[in-house]
C-alpha cells in the first residue's frame, strides 16, 4: 500500500504545477487514466479536474462537466495504475463514450426501463460518479425496471450489455 501511494504521489508531483499535489491542465487534450484492481479504468480530462488530493487512503478530486461539479473519491487500494497522458480519449466511468446501439433507457421518474434488448435477460450494472456500485446483475430481467428511488441526486453510469449510458438523477 505504501509503495502504491508513493508511486501515485510521484506521478502527481511530476505533472503538478506550482508544487503540492494540485494538478491543472497543461494541454486541453491531456487526460488522467486510473486503472482499477477490478480491471476497469477511469479516463478523466485534466482540464475537468481542479485539484487532486491524496489523503486518508483516498484519491479525491472534483470533476467538472459544464456548470455541474461532481466529487470523486477512489480508495487507493483499488488503484493499480495512475498516469497522465494525451494518448487516451476521455472515456470510462467518468465520461463514457456512448456506443451507437439499439439499447435505450427510459426514465419514468422512479425507475429506468431498458428498451431495445432482444433477450429476456441482460447484464446490468449501475455506478455513482464516485465509482460506488449501486446495483449489478448479470441476468437482469428486461421486463423489470431499475429502481432509482433510493439513489441520491447526481450523475450515474448505467452499463447494459457492456454499453454505457449517462443518467442524471435530479
Kinemage of the C-alpha trace (Angstrom):
@kinemage 1
@onewidth
@group {chain A} dominant
@subgroup {mainchain}
@vectorlist {calphas} color= white
{ca unk a 1} P 0.000 0.000 0.000
{ca unk a 2} L 2.785 2.456 0.932
{ca unk a 3} L 4.623 1.678 -2.308
{ca unk a 4} L 1.438 2.289 -4.315
{ca unk a 5} L 0.887 5.608 -2.505
{ca unk a 6} L 4.465 6.688 -3.226
{ca unk a 7} L 4.065 5.738 -6.898
{ca unk a 8} L 0.813 7.672 -7.282
{ca unk a 9} L 2.225 10.630 -5.382
{ca unk a 10} L 5.325 10.661 -7.625
{ca unk a 11} L 3.145 10.710 -10.754
{ca unk a 12} L 1.051 13.525 -9.391
{ca unk a 13} L 4.121 15.504 -8.353
{ca unk a 14} L 5.662 15.180 -11.828
{ca unk a 15} L 2.737 16.921 -13.515
{ca unk a 16} L 1.794 19.281 -10.732
{ca unk a 17} L 2.039 22.996 -11.366
{ca unk a 18} L 3.134 25.186 -8.507
{ca unk a 19} L 4.036 22.348 -6.109
{ca unk a 20} L 1.864 20.339 -3.725
{ca unk a 21} L -0.496 17.796 -5.181
{ca unk a 22} L -2.574 20.225 -7.190
{ca unk a 23} L -2.820 19.293 -10.873
{ca unk a 24} L -4.030 21.636 -13.588
{ca unk a 25} L -4.223 21.029 -17.304
{ca unk a 26} L -1.159 21.852 -19.327
{ca unk a 27} L -2.855 20.815 -22.573
{ca unk a 28} L -6.529 20.635 -23.420
{ca unk a 29} L -6.155 17.019 -24.590
{ca unk a 30} L -4.258 15.729 -21.531
{ca unk a 31} L -6.081 13.048 -19.510
{ca unk a 32} L -5.575 11.164 -16.254
{ca unk a 33} L -6.020 7.385 -16.501
{ca unk a 34} L -6.742 5.437 -13.308
{ca unk a 35} L -6.574 1.631 -13.672
{ca unk a 36} L -8.565 -0.241 -11.004
{ca unk a 37} L -7.980 -3.633 -9.360
{ca unk a 38} L -11.268 -4.797 -10.938
{ca unk a 39} L -9.767 -4.220 -14.394
{ca unk a 40} L -11.903 -1.155 -15.110
{ca unk a 41} L -10.393 2.227 -15.794
{ca unk a 42} L -11.411 5.836 -15.438
{ca unk a 43} L -10.118 8.339 -18.000
{ca unk a 44} L -10.722 11.935 -16.984
{ca unk a 45} L -9.768 15.065 -18.962
{ca unk a 46} L -7.269 17.022 -16.842
{ca unk a 47} L -8.981 20.285 -17.766
{ca unk a 48} L -12.064 18.988 -15.889
{ca unk a 49} L -10.176 18.488 -12.600
{ca unk a 50} L -9.453 21.406 -10.265
{ca unk a 51} L -7.099 19.552 -7.922
{ca unk a 52} L -6.243 16.011 -6.835
{ca unk a 53} L -5.744 15.182 -3.171
{ca unk a 54} L -4.266 12.025 -1.649
{ca unk a 55} L -5.390 11.745 1.982
{ca unk a 56} L -6.703 9.132 4.403
{ca unk a 57} L -6.221 6.304 1.895
{ca unk a 58} L -8.244 8.062 -0.834
{ca unk a 59} L -7.584 9.859 -4.112
{ca unk a 60} L -10.110 12.686 -4.187
{ca unk a 61} L -10.932 15.249 -6.850
{ca unk a 62} L -13.835 17.226 -8.221
{ca unk a 63} L -14.809 16.533 -11.814
{ca unk a 64} L -16.494 19.434 -13.629
{ca unk a 65} L -18.885 18.899 -16.530
{ca unk a 66} L -20.436 22.111 -17.787
{ca unk a 67} L -21.760 24.031 -14.774
{ca unk a 68} L -22.014 20.869 -12.607
{ca unk a 69} L -19.329 19.677 -10.157
{ca unk a 70} L -19.119 16.018 -9.092
{ca unk a 71} L -16.902 14.958 -6.161
{ca unk a 72} L -14.987 11.713 -6.840
{ca unk a 73} L -13.306 9.566 -4.193
{ca unk a 74} L -11.334 6.427 -5.124
{ca unk a 75} L -9.768 4.230 -2.406
{ca unk a 76} L -6.018 3.915 -3.049
{ca unk a 77} L -6.174 0.136 -2.530
{ca unk a 78} L -8.440 -0.070 -5.629
{ca unk a 79} L -5.866 1.663 -7.867
{ca unk a 80} L -3.285 -0.417 -9.754
{ca unk a 81} L -2.022 2.360 -12.050
{ca unk a 82} L -2.405 6.115 -12.426
{ca unk a 83} L -0.874 8.037 -15.302
{ca unk a 84} L -1.197 11.275 -17.207
{ca unk a 85} L -1.090 11.182 -20.982
{ca unk a 86} L -2.523 12.641 -24.150
{ca unk a 87} L -2.766 9.111 -25.633
{ca unk a 88} L -6.179 8.449 -24.060
{ca unk a 89} L -9.520 9.842 -25.145
{ca unk a 90} L -11.756 10.680 -22.177
{ca unk a 91} L -13.991 7.676 -21.570
{ca unk a 92} L -14.679 5.112 -18.873
{ca unk a 93} L -16.730 5.622 -15.742
{ca unk a 94} L -16.443 9.395 -15.566
{ca unk a 95} L -17.005 10.387 -19.211
{ca unk a 96} L -18.092 7.337 -21.210
{ca unk a 97} L -18.048 7.176 -24.984
{ca unk a 98} L -21.630 6.061 -25.577
{ca unk a 99} L -21.688 3.465 -28.317
{ca unk a 100} L -24.322 3.541 -31.020
{ca unk a 101} L -26.794 0.896 -30.007
{ca unk a 102} L -30.413 -0.095 -30.261
{ca unk a 103} L -30.481 -0.286 -26.465
{ca unk a 104} L -32.084 2.699 -24.738
{ca unk a 105} L -33.003 3.712 -21.197
{ca unk a 106} L -36.339 5.379 -20.467
{ca unk a 107} L -36.853 7.244 -17.193
{ca unk a 108} L -40.351 7.199 -15.694
{ca unk a 109} L -39.279 9.204 -12.623
{ca unk a 110} L -38.903 6.276 -10.191
{ca unk a 111} L -37.134 3.718 -12.365
{ca unk a 112} L -35.193 3.257 -15.571
{ca unk a 113} L -36.708 0.965 -18.175
{ca unk a 114} L -34.419 -0.907 -20.581
{ca unk a 115} L -35.612 -0.867 -24.188
{ca unk a 116} L -34.209 -2.488 -27.319
{ca unk a 117} L -32.744 -5.670 -25.801
{ca unk a 118} L -33.744 -8.755 -27.780
{ca unk a 119} L -33.239 -11.300 -24.967
{ca unk a 120} L -35.357 -11.708 -21.820
{ca unk a 121} L -32.307 -11.026 -19.645
{ca unk a 122} L -29.277 -8.780 -19.938
{ca unk a 123} L -26.215 -7.741 -17.945
{ca unk a 124} L -26.807 -4.510 -15.991
{ca unk a 125} L -24.569 -2.531 -13.634
{ca unk a 126} L -25.055 0.953 -12.194
{ca unk a 127} L -22.314 3.106 -10.654
{ca unk a 128} L -22.308 6.503 -8.973
{ca unk a 129} L -19.880 9.101 -10.352
{ca unk a 130} L -17.649 8.260 -7.379
{ca unk a 131} L -17.440 4.632 -8.553
{ca unk a 132} L -19.801 3.114 -5.962
{ca unk a 133} L -21.674 0.108 -7.346
{ca unk a 134} L -25.386 0.861 -6.949
{ca unk a 135} L -26.500 -2.462 -8.445
{ca unk a 136} L -25.088 -5.266 -10.581
{ca unk a 137} L -26.910 -8.200 -12.121
{ca unk a 138} L -25.625 -10.490 -14.900
{ca unk a 139} L -29.156 -11.846 -15.548
{ca unk a 140} L -31.373 -8.782 -15.172
{ca unk a 141} L -34.915 -9.298 -16.467
{ca unk a 142} L -35.652 -6.824 -19.261
{ca unk a 143} L -39.297 -6.706 -18.111
{ca unk a 144} L -38.163 -5.086 -14.818
{ca unk a 145} L -37.114 -1.521 -14.262
{ca unk a 146} L -34.009 -0.306 -12.428
{ca unk a 147} L -35.302 1.364 -9.275
{ca unk a 148} L -33.621 4.748 -8.691
{ca unk a 149} L -35.941 5.971 -5.927
{ca unk a 150} L -33.319 5.415 -3.184
{ca unk a 151} L -30.430 6.990 -5.126
{ca unk a 152} L -29.148 10.464 -4.272
{ca unk a 153} L -29.322 13.218 -6.899
{ca unk a 154} L -26.292 13.182 -9.202
{ca unk a 155} L -24.619 11.567 -12.181
{ca unk a 156} L -24.643 7.784 -12.631
{ca unk a 157} L -23.245 5.410 -15.233
{ca unk a 158} L -25.561 2.570 -16.234
{ca unk a 159} L -23.971 -0.261 -18.227
{ca unk a 160} L -26.323 -2.527 -20.177
{ca unk a 161} L -24.672 -5.427 -22.041
{ca unk a 162} L -21.323 -3.543 -21.980
{ca unk a 163} L -22.923 -0.358 -23.388
{ca unk a 164} L -22.513 2.625 -21.004
{ca unk a 165} L -25.188 5.285 -20.504
{ca unk a 166} L -25.071 8.502 -18.508
{ca unk a 167} L -28.014 9.051 -16.179
{ca unk a 168} L -28.513 12.232 -14.163
{ca unk a 169} L -30.960 11.988 -11.260
{ca unk a 170} L -32.405 15.313 -10.173
